Amino acid sequence: MAHPAALELDAGTHALCICGNSSNGAFCDGSHAGTGLTPHMLKLDAATTIYGCSCGSSNTKPFCDGSHAR
């Protein structure tokens, strides 16, 4: 069973992959080109830990919503 990926992110803007094709893990590398998808832009005012979907079933991609447990 897949588990959420804990990502420790610094303050700033991060482009998170939602297409699942990035060779840069949870971060966008432009692989979505031509798919009609765009990365999720996450702006953080302070460093924080987020939990990203690694099972591909989340309805709140790129974030984990617990779908892996169902």
C-alpha positions in Angstrom: 0.0 0.0 0.0 1.2 3.5 -0.9 1.7 6.0 1.9 1.7 9.8 1.8 5.1 11.4 1.0 6.2 13.9 3.7 7.8 16.9 2.0 9.6 19.4 4.1 9.4 22.7 2.2 11.0 26.0 2.8 9.0 29.3 2.6 8.5 30.4 -0.9 6.6 29.3 -4.0 6.7 25.7 -5.1 5.4 24.1 -8.4 4.0 20.7 -7.4 3.4 18.0 -10.0 -0.2 16.8 -10.5 0.3 14.9 -13.8 2.4 12.1 -12.3 5.0 12.2 -15.1 7.7 14.4 -13.4 11.1 12.9 -13.2 11.6 15.4 -10.3 9.4 13.5 -7.8 6.7 15.7 -6.3 8.0 18.8 -8.1 7.0 19.9 -11.6 9.6 19.4 -14.4 7.4 20.5 -17.3 6.4 16.9 -18.2 2.7 18.0 -18.2 3.2 19.9 -21.5 0.4 19.0 -23.9 -1.7 17.3 -21.3 -3.9 20.3 -20.4 -2.7 20.1 -16.8 -0.8 22.7 -14.9 1.3 22.3 -11.8 -0.2 23.2 -8.4 1.5 26.4 -7.2 1.9 26.4 -3.5 3.0 29.6 -1.7 4.3 29.1 1.8 5.0 32.0 4.2 7.0 29.7 6.5 8.7 26.4 6.2 6.3 23.5 6.7 5.7 19.8 6.1 3.1 18.8 3.6 1.9 15.3 2.7 1.8 14.5 -1.0 -0.2 11.8 -2.7 1.9 8.8 -3.8 -0.9 6.4 -4.7 -2.4 8.4 -7.5 -6.0 8.1 -6.1 -6.3 11.4 -4.1 -9.1 13.7 -5.0 -7.0 16.6 -3.7 -3.8 16.0 -5.7 -1.0 16.8 -5.2 -2.0 16.4 -1.5 -2.9 13.1 0.3 -6.6 12.8 1.2 -6.4 9.3 2.7 -7.6 7.5 -0.5 -4.7 5.0 -0.2 -6.4 3.6 3.0 -9.7 2.7 1.2 
